[in-house]
Amino acid sequence: MNHNTTAHTSPRQRFILNLSESELFQHYQKAFHTLTSLPLSLEATKDDSPIDSIITRKGVAGVVETQVPVRVGKNTIAVMLTGAVRLQPANADTFAPVAKALLDEDRTAAEIRGAKVHFEHVPVMEPARYEAALAILQSFALQLGESAHRLLFATATHEPEAVRNAKTFIHDHLAEPMSLEAVASAVNVSPFHFCKLFKRATGLTFTDFVNRARVEKAKRMLMKPAARITEVAYDVGFQSLSHFNRSFRRIADESPTEFRSRMKHGSPALLAA
């Protein structure tokens, strides 16, 4: 093991590495590649990352790459990267801008030939098909964010079994009325001890954890056009629409309506590399 590398790996990077090795991400990575022939990777963002929507960066000769944010609450913790793809077929002149750029950098003929071989193997997709693939990734990003929410604090060393069991119980009963006393009883711990134990292990109060879990589930449900916001609110366990709206805005930094609109109309912005 390279101890120097490990020493400089942040807790967030270690967490995202574990998430990228999870069965859930591996399954979607394989499915996405089968569907599109594109690679899919997961990278941690910096703590102050401003990325909160899909970004498609346009390079030379019609090659693009896309970043899809993975969010927990209002925080972007990682981005999924699609790898390079061309949105128009190559022809005899397509590689010319690339070759010119390499010549300007004083690259050798062998390097340019190698770049041409690599360029010719970049997958080609019709723009409409690529946008459809990105829509699938948006939905997956929500699921991955929900999974990250569950795992975020479970990666801490020696997390008490009672806390792990409580998290499972909470996620399995989100749609039901839930009290701290009921969950404490389900994991055989006194309410007083459970309250202190849960906050120490997760960094969140019991109520905040439950509300965050409900909002993450609501995000996935809101991706379905036929789902009504009021029904979603009650289906994830909120007892009133006003409470749902307040909690959603506090956690996601936007209203349910704004979130749905952003998911529906937020087509990828083409940005210069």
C-alpha positions in Angstrom: 0.0 0.0 0.0 1.2 3.5 -0.8 0.9 5.1 2.7 1.7 8.6 1.3 -1.3 8.4 -1.0 -3.5 7.1 1.7 -2.5 9.8 4.1 -3.5 12.5 1.6 -6.9 10.9 0.8 -9.7 12.9 2.4 -12.6 11.3 4.2 -14.9 12.3 1.4 -12.6 10.7 -1.2 -12.5 7.5 0.8 -16.2 7.4 1.1 -16.8 8.0 -2.6 -14.3 5.2 -3.4 -16.3 2.9 -1.2 -19.5 4.0 -2.9 -18.0 3.4 -6.4 -17.1 -0.1 -5.3 -20.7 -0.8 -4.0 -22.9 -3.3 -5.7 -25.4 -0.6 -6.6 -22.9 1.5 -8.5 -21.2 -1.4 -10.2 -24.5 -2.6 -11.4 -25.4 0.7 -13.0 -21.9 1.2 -14.4 -22.2 -2.1 -16.2 -25.7 -1.4 -17.4 -24.8 2.1 -18.6 -21.8 0.8 -20.6 -24.0 -2.0 -22.1 -26.5 0.6 -23.2 -24.2 3.3 -24.5 -20.7 1.8 -24.9 -19.5 4.6 -22.6 -17.5 4.3 -19.4 -19.0 5.6 -16.2 -16.9 6.7 -13.3 -17.5 8.3 -9.9 -15.3 11.0 -8.5 -15.5 13.0 -5.2 -16.0 16.7 -5.4 -14.3 19.3 -3.4 -16.1 20.5 -0.2 -16.9 23.9 -1.9 -17.9 22.4 -5.2 -20.5 24.6 -7.0 -21.8 21.8 -9.3 -25.5 21.3 -8.8 -26.7 20.4 -12.2 -25.6 18.4 -15.3 -22.7 20.0 -17.1 -21.7 18.9 -20.6 -18.3 20.2 -21.7 -17.6 20.5 -25.4 -14.2 19.8 -26.7 -12.7 19.8 -30.2 -14.1 18.0 -33.2 -17.5 17.5 -31.6 -16.3 15.5 -28.6 -18.2 16.0 -25.4 -18.0 14.8 -21.8 -20.7 15.1 -19.1 -20.6 15.4 -15.4 -23.8 14.4 -13.4 -23.8 15.5 -9.8 -24.6 13.2 -7.0 -26.2 15.0 -4.1 -27.0 14.3 -0.5 -29.4 17.0 0.6 -28.2 20.2 -0.9 -24.6 19.1 -1.0 -22.9 17.7 -4.1 -20.6 15.0 -2.8 -19.5 13.5 -6.2 -19.9 13.6 -9.9 -20.5 10.8 -12.4 -18.4 11.1 -15.5 -19.6 9.7 -18.8 -16.3 9.6 -20.7 -15.8 11.1 -24.2 -18.4 10.7 -26.9 -18.9 12.3 -30.3 -22.4 13.6 -31.2 -21.6 13.6 -34.9 -20.0 11.0 -37.2 -16.4 11.4 -38.0 -15.2 12.2 -41.6 -11.9 12.9 -43.3 -11.8 16.4 -41.9 -13.0 15.7 -38.3 -9.6 15.0 -36.9 -7.9 18.0 -38.5 -8.5 20.4 -35.6 -7.1 17.8 -33.2 -4.0 17.3 -35.4 -3.5 21.0 -35.6 -3.7 21.4 -31.9 -1.1 18.6 -31.4 1.2 20.1 -33.9 1.0 23.5 -32.2 2.2 21.6 -29.0 5.1 20.2 -31.0 3.9 16.6 -30.6 5.7 14.0 -32.6 4.2 12.2 -35.7 4.0 9.0 -33.6 2.0 10.8 -30.9 -0.4 12.3 -33.5 -0.9 8.9 -35.0 -1.7 7.4 -31.6 -4.1 10.3 -30.9 -5.8 9.6 -34.2 -6.3 5.9 -33.4 -7.7 6.9 -30.0 -10.0 9.6 -31.6 -11.4 7.1 -34.1 -12.4 4.8 -31.2 -14.4 7.5 -29.4 -18.1 6.3 -29.4 -20.6 8.1 -31.6 -24.1 8.8 -30.4 -27.0 10.7 -31.8 -27.8 13.8 -29.7 -31.3 12.6 -28.8 -30.0 9.2 -27.7 -27.2 10.9 -25.6 -29.8 13.1 -23.9 -31.9 10.1 -23.1 -28.8 8.4 -21.6 -28.2 11.5 -19.4 -31.8 11.4 -18.3 -31.2 7.9 -17.0 -28.1 9.0 -15.2 -30.1 11.8 -13.5 -32.5 9.2 -12.1 -29.6 7.0 -11.0 -27.8 10.0 -9.4 -30.9 10.4 -7.1 -30.8 6.7 -6.2 -27.0 6.9 -5.6 -27.5 10.0 -3.4 -30.1 8.1 -1.3 -27.7 5.2 -1.0 -24.9 7.6 0.0 -27.2 9.1 2.6 -27.6 5.7 4.2 -23.9 4.9 4.1 -22.5 8.3 4.8 -22.1 7.8 8.5 -22.1 3.9 8.5 -18.5 4.1 7.2 -17.3 5.5 10.5 -15.3 2.9 12.5 -17.1 1.0 15.2 -20.6 2.4 14.5 -22.8 0.9 17.2 -25.0 -2.0 16.1 -28.0 -0.2 17.5 -27.4 2.7 15.2 -27.0 0.5 12.2 -30.2 -1.3 13.0 -32.0 1.9 13.7 -31.1 3.3 10.2 -32.4 0.1 8.6 -35.6 0.4 10.6 -36.0 4.0 9.7 -35.6 3.4 5.9 -37.9 0.4 6.0 -40.7 2.4 7.8 -40.4 5.9 6.3 -44.0 6.1 5.2 -45.2 5.4 8.7 -45.5 7.8 11.7 -42.2 7.4 13.5 -41.1 8.5 16.9 -37.7 8.3 18.6 -39.3 6.1 21.3 -40.6 3.6 18.8 -37.2 3.3 17.0 -35.4 3.0 20.3 -37.7 0.2 21.4 -37.2 -1.6 18.0 -33.4 -1.7 18.6 -33.7 -2.5 22.3 -32.2 0.7 23.7 -33.7 3.2 26.1 -34.9 6.4 24.4 -32.5 8.6 26.5 -29.4 6.4 25.6 -30.6 6.1 22.0 -30.9 9.8 21.5 -27.3 10.4 22.6 -25.9 7.4 20.8 -27.6 8.3 17.5 -26.5 11.9 17.5 -22.9 10.9 18.4 -22.7 8.3 15.7 -24.4 10.2 12.8 -23.9 13.9 13.7 -27.6 14.4 13.2 -30.6 14.4 15.5 -33.1 11.6 15.1 -35.7 14.0 13.6 -33.2 15.5 11.1 -32.0 12.1 10.0 -35.6 10.9 9.4 -36.5 14.1 7.5 -33.4 13.9 5.3 -34.2 10.2 4.5 -37.8 11.2 3.5 -36.7 14.0 1.3 -34.2 11.8 -0.5 -36.9 9.3 -1.2 -39.3 12.1 -2.3 -36.7 13.2 -4.9 -36.8 9.9 -6.6 -40.6 9.8 -6.6 -40.8 13.4 -8.0 -38.9 12.2 -11.1 -42.1 10.4 -12.1 -44.2 12.9 -14.1 -47.5 11.4 -12.9 -46.6 11.7 -9.2 -48.4 14.5 -7.4 -46.4 16.5 -4.9 -49.1 16.1 -2.2 -49.2 12.4 -2.6 -45.4 12.2 -2.6 -45.4 14.1 0.7 -47.7 11.7 2.4 -46.2 8.6 0.8 -42.7 9.4 2.3 -44.2 9.9 5.7 -44.8 13.7 6.2 -48.0 14.4 7.9 -48.7 17.7 6.1 -47.8 19.3 2.8 -46.5 22.4 4.6 -44.1 20.4 6.7 -42.9 18.6 3.6 -42.3 21.8 1.7 -40.4 23.4 4.7 -38.3 20.3 5.2 -37.6 19.9 1.5 -36.4 23.5 1.1 -34.3 23.3 4.2 -32.6 20.1 3.2 -32.4 20.5 -0.6 -32.2 24.3 -0.8 -35.2 24.4 -3.2 -38.9 23.6 -3.2 -40.3 20.3 -4.5 -41.8 22.2 -7.4 -38.4 23.9 -8.2 -36.6 20.5 -8.0 -39.1 18.9 -10.3 -38.8 21.8 -12.8 -35.0 21.6 -12.7 -35.1 17.9 -13.4 -37.6 18.2 -16.2 -36.2 21.3 -18.0 -32.6 21.4 -16.9 -31.2 20.2 -20.2 -27.4 19.9 -20.2 -25.6 23.2 -20.8 -22.8 23.0 -23.4 -19.8 24.7 -21.9 -16.5 25.3 -23.6 -13.8 23.1 -22.2 
